[in-house]
Amino acid sequence: MKKVLVWGLGVSGKAAVQLLKAKGFEVYAGDDAEGDRFEEYINLVDMVVLSPGIPPHHSLWKEAERRGLEVIGELELAWRFFSGKAIAITGTDGKSTTTRLTYLMLREFYANVEEGANAGIPLSQIVLRNPSCLAVLEVSSFQGKTLKTFKPHIGAFLNISEDHLDWHGSMDDYLWSKRNIFSRQGEEDFLLLNASDERVSKTESKAKKFYLLEEGKHGYINNGRAYFLGEELFEVEKLKIRGRHNWQNALFASAIARLMQVPLEIIRDVLYSFAGLPHRMEYLGIFNGVQVYNDSKSTTVNALKSALESFEDGKVVLIAGGRDKGGDFESIRELVKRKTKSCVLIGEAKEKIAKAWQGCQVYLARDLEDAVSMAFDRAVPGDVLLFSPACASFDMFKDYKDRGNRFKDYVNSLTKP
């Protein structure tokens, strides 16, 4: 009987333990956060299953490889017991929205559809209750790094920009981990790629490829309408989700649905009723005459860029900042200058961002509550207050959800709708 060490006991780690025990494996488990030491178990096991948060430079990963032990993640583990079909969606930004839209479209047409992996529930939990379903999976680069047999029927690679370099060590490794998600696809499979970025469009796969986001390719948006394989899919003005990046997410989801034979009527019904996910350009309403958007999930410069491009020039009062992930804030200085009337910065990165945005109206706040107050002081009716941090949340908050919920609380406590 194979003996397995599961390290990292968050949601995916606990699910991996449950699956392994259900399949009759002898399981050992631990977590750095609990003060556990992997050295107590490493001599007892044949395989190691790592939490997505554990980087390749972690001593357990290195020691397991030195000993010749197989190192995988929870997604790869679950795949080995999965008998259904999978759709895998990845990218630096937009994964969750695209995954949810795809799931909602397929759910209306197929009877047995699940959503999970990096979004929703771990695949291990899906395997335990519904191992032969159609699974719509959001796949992160962390998960992609440890995949060895994973083979999605349809894949989508939305975009890529610098992110998670502290985990991967280099942009090359980050890109490889994304591409690895699709490297085992066969000729009977499909892969949708962003044609506007060579790093994405040159992804190697034996799958039939479709190129999106450039006019003249398989799928594109032109004059307010989205097309795939010559067929009009939707009108962007009828979407509730804001911004060109969300139109592109909708295009990818719709193209996947059409490849799965979902009727246009269902696709449009889902798209035109979808109001977005929490903390992702989430419209909170009008407060003191100011439109307020919660984009707490924005943890990269590219995500902030997409958010700013969704609004009129000179109308945005921006709250940004947090823990720096190595973002190039100077690259969007001119955009910030054009789109914003003022910027209120928080967190560990606020001085770095202020320096990068010289020439913009920049103010430094003590914390998020102070930033919300300062932002409303600088906004007038008709303006937009945008909370789009472009940084990680861990300097001040548990995670981006905690950060976004605190923002909502402060907006509600300081203003009247």
QUICORVEN-V151548 format. One record per pair of residues at least 12 apart in sequence whose C-alpha atoms are under 10 Angstrom apart, sorted by sequence separation. I is the first residue (numbers start at 1). J is the second residue. If there is no record, write none. Layout:
BEGIN
i=(I	I)
j=(J	J)
END
This chain:
BEGIN
i=(5	17	28	29	48	49	87	103	114	123	162	191	215	217	218	219	220	221	223	224	225	235	236	254	255	281	282	283	295	350	351	363	375	4	16	28	48	89	102	103	123	161	162	191	213	216	217	218	219	221	222	223	224	225	234	254	280	281	282	350	351	372	6	28	123	160	161	191	213	216	219	221	222	224	236	253	254	279	280	281	282	293	304	343	350	389	14	87	100	122	137	160	190	191	192	195	196	212	213	221	236	279	280	281	282	350	372	4	13	28	48	87	99	100	114	120	121	136	189	190	191	192	193	194	195	196	197	212	234	254	278	279	280	281	304	371	388	3	4	13	27	28	47	48	99	113	119	120	135	189	190	191	192	193	194	195	196	211	212	233	234	250	254	278	279	280	281	343	344	345	346	347	387	2	13	26	27	42	46	112	115	117	119	120	136	137	138	139	160	187	188	189	190	191	192	193	194	195	196	210	233	253	277	278	279	280	318	342	343	344	345	346	347	26	29	31	45	54	99	100	113	114	115	116	117	118	119	134	136	185	186	187	188	189	190	191	192	193	194	195	196	210	278	279	341	342	343	344	345	346	347	368	9	27	28	29	31	39	52	96	99	100	112	113	114	115	116	117	118	119	179	183	184	185	186	187	188	189	190	191	192	193	194	195	234	251	277	316	333	337	340	341	342	343	344	345	346	347	387	3	4	5	6	7	8	9	10	27	38	39	42	43	46	47	48	49	50	51	52	99	112	113	114	115	116	117	118	119	157	179	182	183	184	185	186	187	226	233	250	299	318	336	337	340	341	342	343	344	345	346	347	387	2	3	4	5	6	7	8	9	32	38	42	46	47	48	49	50	51	52	96	97	111	112	113	114	115	116	117	118	141	142	157	178	182	183	184	185	186	187	195	225	226	233	298	299	313	314	316	317	318	327	330	335	337	338	340	345	346	1	2	3	4	5	6	7	8	9	37	46	47	48	49	50	51	52	95	96	110	111	112	113	114	115	116	117	118	141	145	176	179	180	182	183	184	185	195	221	224	228	280	299	301	313	314	315	316	317	318	319	320	321	322	323	324	326	329	330	333	334	336	337	345	346	1	2	3	4	5	6	7	8	9	39	43	45	46	47	48	49	50	51	95	96	110	118	157	175	179	180	181	182	183	195	226	227	228	247	292	295	296	299	300	301	305	308	313	314	315	316	317	318	319	320	321	322	323	324	325	329	330	332	333	334	336	337	344	346	1	2	3	4	5	6	7	8	9	38	42	45	46	47	48	49	118	142	156	157	175	178	179	180	182	193	194	195	226	233	281	291	292	293	294	295	299	300	301	302	304	313	314	315	316	317	318	319	320	321	322	323	324	328	329	330	331	332	333	334	336	346	8	48	49	117	141	142	155	156	179	192	193	221	225	228	229	281	290	299	300	301	302	305	309	312	313	314	315	316	317	318	319	320	321	322	323	324	327	329	330	331	333	334	344	345	42	49	86	107	141	155	172	176	192	221	227	228	231	280	290	300	301	302	305	308	309	312	313	314	315	316	317	318	319	320	321	322	323	329	330	333	344	8	49	84	85	86	87	88	90	106	145	154	175	220	226	227	228	299	300	301	304	305	308	311	312	313	314	321	322	324	328	329	330	343	344	368	7	84	86	88	89	106	145	151	152	153	219	226	229	239	281	300	301	302	309	310	311	320	321	324	344	367	7	106	144	145	147	150	151	152	155	221	228	234	238	241	246	301	302	305	308	309	320	321	344	345	7	103	144	145	146	150	151	152	154	220	228	233	234	239	240	241	301	305	308	321	322	343	344	6	17	103	104	141	142	144	145	148	149	150	151	152	153	219	220	232	233	239	240	241	304	308	321	343	5	16	103	141	144	145	147	148	150	151	152	153	219	231	234	235	238	239	240	241	242	320	321	342	16	102	103	140	141	143	144	145	146	147	149	150	151	152	153	154	155	156	157	158	159	160	233	234	238	239	240	241	242	246	344	16	101	102	141	142	143	144	145	146	147	148	149	150	151	153	154	155	156	157	158	159	213	233	234	236	237	238	239	240	241	246	343	368	372	376	5	13	100	141	142	144	145	147	148	149	153	154	155	156	157	158	159	161	212	219	235	236	239	240	241	342	371	372	4	5	13	14	99	100	140	141	143	144	147	152	153	154	155	156	157	158	159	160	218	234	235	239	341	342	369	373	4	12	13	98	99	100	140	141	143	144	151	152	153	154	155	156	157	159	160	161	213	233	234	242	243	341	368	369	372	373	376	5	12	13	78	99	139	141	152	158	159	160	212	213	241	242	368	371	372	376	4	5	11	12	98	99	141	159	160	212	241	242	369	370	3	4	5	6	7	8	9	10	82	96	97	140	159	241	242	349	369	373	3	4	5	6	7	8	9	10	75	81	82	95	96	139	158	159	241	341	343	347	349	368	369	372	373	2	3	4	5	6	7	8	10	74	75	81	84	95	96	157	158	212	240	319	321	340	341	342	343	344	346	348	349	372	2	3	4	5	6	7	8	78	79	80	82	83	94	95	156	157	317	318	319	340	345	347	348	369	1	2	3	4	5	6	7	8	78	79	82	95	210	319	322	340	347	348	369	8	77	78	81	82	84	85	86	157	319	322	340	347	348	349	7	75	76	77	78	80	81	83	84	85	86	87	88	89	90	91	321	347	348	74	75	76	78	79	82	83	84	85	86	87	88	89	90	91	92	320	347	348	74	75	78	82	83	84	85	86	87	88	89	90	91	92	319	347	74	78	81	82	83	84	85	86	87	88	89	90	91	346	81	82	83	84	85	86	87	88	89	90	320	79	87	88	155	319	7	78	82	154	156	318	319	7	90	153	154	155	156	158	194	318	19	152	154	158	319	319	16	17	20	99	317	318	16	19	20	23	98	194	245	317	15	16	19	193	316	317	13	14	98	192	245	246	317	12	13	16	20	95	192	245	246	317	318	329	12	16	19	75	88	95	244	245	317	12	15	88	89	95	192	243	244	316	317	327	75	86	87	88	94	95	192	243	245	246	315	327	86	87	88	89	90	91	92	93	94	191	242	243	244	245	315	324	325	326	4	5	6	7	52	85	86	87	88	89	90	91	92	93	190	243	244	316	317	318	319	320	321	323	324	325	6	76	85	86	87	88	89	90	91	92	93	242	243	315	316	317	318	319	320	321	322	323	324	325	6	75	76	79	80	82	84	85	86	87	88	89	90	91	92	93	242	243	315	316	317	318	319	320	321	322	323	324	73	74	75	76	77	79	80	84	85	86	87	88	89	90	91	92	190	242	314	315	316	317	318	319	320	321	322	323	324	73	76	77	79	80	90	91	92	93	314	315	316	317	318	319	320	321	322	323	324	72	73	75	76	77	79	92	312	316	318	319	320	321	322	323	324	72	73	74	75	76	77	78	79	92	311	312	321	322	323	72	73	74	76	77	79	311	322	323	72	73	76	322	71	72	73	75	76	311	322	70	71	72	71	308	307	307	308	307	92	304	306	92	304	305	91	304	303	304	305	56	92	290	303	304	55	91	301	303	304	52	54	90	91	288	291	300	301	302	303	52	53	56	89	90	287	290	291	298	299	300	301	52	53	55	56	158	289	290	291	296	297	298	299	300	301	51	52	90	158	288	289	290	291	292	293	294	295	296	297	298	299	300	51	52	89	288	289	290	291	292	293	294	295	296	297	298	299	300	50	52	88	89	288	289	290	291	292	293	294	295	296	297	298	299	52	88	158	287	288	289	290	291	292	293	294	295	296	297	298	299	157	286	289	290	291	292	293	294	295	296	297	298	50	156	286	296	297	49	156	286	287	296	286	287	156	286	156	155	299	89	154	297	298	87	88	89	91	283	296	297	19	20	87	282	296	297	12	19	23	154	281	282	295	296	12	15	16	18	19	22	154	281	296	297	15	16	17	18	19	281	296	297	14	15	16	19	279	280	295	296	12	13	15	16	19	57	58	91	279	294	295	296	11	12	14	15	18	57	294	296	11	12	13	14	15	55	56	57	294	296	12	15	55	56	57	295	12	15	54	55	56	294	11	53	55	293	294	293	292	292	279	279	282	278	279	279	280	284	287	279	287	278	279	291	278	284	287	288	289	290	279	284	287	288	289	279	286	287	288	286	287	286	285	284	163	164	163	162	163	161	162	163	161	162	161	160	161	97	102	106	98	101	102	105	106	109	97	101	104	105	98	99	101	102	103	106	110	94	98	99	101	102	105	106	109	93	94	97	98	101	102	105	106	109	110	96	97	98	99	100	101	102	104	105	109	94	95	98	99	102	103	106	108	109	94	98	102	105	106	107	108	93	94	97	98	101	106	105	106	109	98	105	108	109	105	107	108	166	106	165	166	105	106	108	164	165	104	105	108	163	164	165	89	104	105	162	163	164	89	105	106	162	163	102	105	162	101	104	105	161	162	89	104	102	87	101	102	101	104	101	100	101	100	101	97	100	97	96	97	96	97	97	96	94	93	94	93	93	92	93	92	93	94	92	93	92	93)
j=(17	29	40	41	60	61	99	115	126	135	174	203	227	229	230	231	232	233	235	236	237	247	248	266	267	293	294	295	307	362	363	375	387	17	29	41	61	102	115	116	136	174	175	204	226	229	230	231	232	234	235	236	237	238	247	267	293	294	295	363	364	385	20	42	137	174	175	205	227	230	233	235	236	238	250	267	268	293	294	295	296	307	318	357	364	403	29	102	115	137	152	175	205	206	207	210	211	227	228	236	251	294	295	296	297	365	387	20	29	44	64	103	115	116	130	136	137	152	205	206	207	208	209	210	211	212	213	228	250	270	294	295	296	297	320	387	404	20	21	30	44	45	64	65	116	130	136	137	152	206	207	208	209	210	211	212	213	228	229	250	251	267	271	295	296	297	298	360	361	362	363	364	404	20	31	44	45	60	64	130	133	135	137	138	154	155	156	157	178	205	206	207	208	209	210	211	212	213	214	228	251	271	295	296	297	298	336	360	361	362	363	364	365	45	48	50	64	73	118	119	132	133	134	135	136	137	138	153	155	204	205	206	207	208	209	210	211	212	213	214	215	229	297	298	360	361	362	363	364	365	366	387	29	47	48	49	51	59	72	116	119	120	132	133	134	135	136	137	138	139	199	203	204	205	206	207	208	209	210	211	212	213	214	215	254	271	297	336	353	357	360	361	362	363	364	365	366	367	407	24	25	26	27	28	29	30	31	48	59	60	63	64	67	68	69	70	71	72	73	120	133	134	135	136	137	138	139	140	178	200	203	204	205	206	207	208	247	254	271	320	339	357	358	361	362	363	364	365	366	367	368	408	24	25	26	27	28	29	30	31	54	60	64	68	69	70	71	72	73	74	118	119	133	134	135	136	137	138	139	140	163	164	179	200	204	205	206	207	208	209	217	247	248	255	320	321	335	336	338	339	340	349	352	357	359	360	362	367	368	24	25	26	27	28	29	30	31	32	60	69	70	71	72	73	74	75	118	119	133	134	135	136	137	138	139	140	141	164	168	199	202	203	205	206	207	208	218	244	247	251	303	322	324	336	337	338	339	340	341	342	343	344	345	346	347	349	352	353	356	357	359	360	368	369	25	26	27	28	29	30	31	32	33	63	67	69	70	71	72	73	74	75	119	120	134	142	181	199	203	204	205	206	207	219	250	251	252	271	316	319	320	323	324	325	329	332	337	338	339	340	341	342	343	344	345	346	347	348	349	353	354	356	357	358	360	361	368	370	26	27	28	29	30	31	32	33	34	63	67	70	71	72	73	74	143	167	181	182	200	203	204	205	207	218	219	220	251	258	306	316	317	318	319	320	324	325	326	327	329	338	339	340	341	342	343	344	345	346	347	348	349	353	354	355	356	357	358	359	361	371	34	74	75	143	167	168	181	182	205	218	219	247	251	254	255	307	316	325	326	327	328	331	335	338	339	340	341	342	343	344	345	346	347	348	349	350	353	355	356	357	359	360	370	371	69	76	113	134	168	182	199	203	219	248	254	255	258	307	317	327	328	329	332	335	336	339	340	341	342	343	344	345	346	347	348	349	350	356	357	360	371	36	77	112	113	114	115	116	118	134	173	182	203	248	254	255	256	327	328	329	332	333	336	339	340	341	342	349	350	352	356	357	358	371	372	396	36	113	115	117	118	135	174	180	181	182	248	255	258	268	310	329	330	331	338	339	340	349	350	353	373	396	37	136	174	175	177	180	181	182	185	251	258	264	268	271	276	331	332	335	338	339	350	351	374	375	38	134	175	176	177	181	182	183	185	251	259	264	265	270	271	272	332	336	339	352	353	374	375	38	49	135	136	173	174	176	177	180	181	182	183	184	185	251	252	264	265	271	272	273	336	340	353	375	38	49	136	174	177	178	180	181	183	184	185	186	252	264	267	268	271	272	273	274	275	353	354	375	50	136	137	174	175	177	178	179	180	181	183	184	185	186	187	188	189	190	191	192	193	194	267	268	272	273	274	275	276	280	378	51	136	137	176	177	178	179	180	181	182	183	184	185	186	188	189	190	191	192	193	194	248	268	269	271	272	273	274	275	276	281	378	403	407	411	41	49	136	177	178	180	181	183	184	185	189	190	191	192	193	194	195	197	248	255	271	272	275	276	277	378	407	408	41	42	50	51	136	137	177	178	180	181	184	189	190	191	192	193	194	195	196	197	255	271	272	276	378	379	406	410	42	50	51	136	137	138	178	179	181	182	189	190	191	192	193	194	195	197	198	199	251	271	272	280	281	379	406	407	410	411	414	44	51	52	117	138	178	180	191	197	198	199	251	252	280	281	407	410	411	415	44	45	51	52	138	139	181	199	200	252	281	282	409	410	44	45	46	47	48	49	50	51	123	137	138	181	200	282	283	390	410	414	45	46	47	48	49	50	51	52	117	123	124	137	138	181	200	201	283	383	385	389	391	410	411	414	415	45	46	47	48	49	50	51	53	117	118	124	127	138	139	200	201	255	283	362	364	383	384	385	386	387	389	391	392	415	46	47	48	49	50	51	52	122	123	124	126	127	138	139	200	201	361	362	363	384	389	391	392	413	46	47	48	49	50	51	52	53	123	124	127	140	255	364	367	385	392	393	414	54	123	124	127	128	130	131	132	203	365	368	386	393	394	395	54	122	123	124	125	127	128	130	131	132	133	134	135	136	137	138	368	394	395	122	123	124	126	127	130	131	132	133	134	135	136	137	138	139	140	368	395	396	123	124	127	131	132	133	134	135	136	137	138	139	140	141	368	396	124	128	131	132	133	134	135	136	137	138	139	140	141	396	132	133	134	135	136	137	138	139	140	141	371	131	139	140	207	371	60	131	135	207	209	371	372	61	144	207	208	209	210	212	248	372	74	207	209	213	374	375	73	74	77	156	374	375	74	77	78	81	156	252	303	375	74	75	78	252	375	376	73	74	158	252	305	306	377	73	74	77	81	156	253	306	307	378	379	390	74	78	81	137	150	157	306	307	379	75	78	151	152	158	255	306	307	379	380	390	139	150	151	152	158	159	256	307	309	310	379	391	151	152	153	154	155	156	157	158	159	256	307	308	309	310	380	389	390	391	70	71	72	73	118	151	152	153	154	155	156	157	158	159	256	309	310	382	383	384	385	386	387	389	390	391	73	143	152	153	154	155	156	157	158	159	160	309	310	382	383	384	385	386	387	388	389	390	391	392	74	143	144	147	148	150	152	153	154	155	156	157	158	159	160	161	310	311	383	384	385	386	387	388	389	390	391	392	142	143	144	145	146	148	149	153	154	155	156	157	158	159	160	161	259	311	383	384	385	386	387	388	389	390	391	392	393	143	146	147	149	150	160	161	162	163	384	385	386	387	388	389	390	391	392	393	394	143	144	146	147	148	150	163	383	387	389	390	391	392	393	394	395	144	145	146	147	148	149	150	151	164	383	384	393	394	395	145	146	147	149	150	152	384	395	396	146	147	150	396	146	147	148	150	151	386	397	146	147	148	148	386	386	387	388	388	174	386	388	175	387	388	175	388	388	389	390	142	178	376	389	390	142	178	388	390	391	140	142	178	179	376	379	388	389	390	391	141	142	145	178	179	376	379	380	387	388	389	390	142	143	145	146	248	379	380	381	386	387	388	389	390	391	142	143	181	249	379	380	381	382	383	384	385	386	387	388	389	390	391	143	144	181	380	381	382	383	384	385	386	387	388	389	390	391	392	143	145	181	182	381	382	383	384	385	386	387	388	389	390	391	392	146	182	252	381	382	383	384	385	386	387	388	389	390	391	392	393	252	381	384	385	386	387	388	389	390	391	392	393	146	252	382	392	393	146	253	383	384	393	384	385	255	385	256	256	400	191	256	399	400	190	191	192	194	386	399	400	123	124	191	386	400	401	117	124	128	259	386	387	400	401	118	121	122	124	125	128	260	387	402	403	122	123	124	125	126	388	403	404	122	123	124	127	387	388	403	404	121	122	124	125	128	166	167	200	388	403	404	405	121	122	124	125	128	167	404	406	122	123	124	125	126	166	167	168	405	407	124	127	167	168	169	407	125	128	167	168	169	407	125	167	169	407	408	408	408	411	400	401	404	401	402	403	404	408	411	404	412	404	405	417	405	411	414	415	416	417	407	412	415	416	417	408	415	416	417	416	417	417	417	417	299	300	300	300	301	300	301	302	301	302	302	302	303	241	249	253	246	249	250	253	254	257	246	250	253	254	248	249	251	252	253	256	260	245	249	250	252	253	256	257	260	245	246	249	250	253	254	257	258	261	262	249	250	251	252	253	254	255	257	258	262	248	249	252	253	256	257	260	262	263	249	253	257	260	261	262	263	249	250	253	254	257	262	262	263	266	256	263	266	267	264	266	267	325	266	325	326	266	267	269	325	326	266	267	270	325	326	327	252	267	268	325	326	327	253	269	270	326	327	267	270	327	267	270	271	327	328	256	271	270	256	270	271	271	274	274	274	276	276	277	274	277	276	276	277	277	278	280	280	280	297	298	298	299	299	300	300	302	303	302	303	303	306)
END
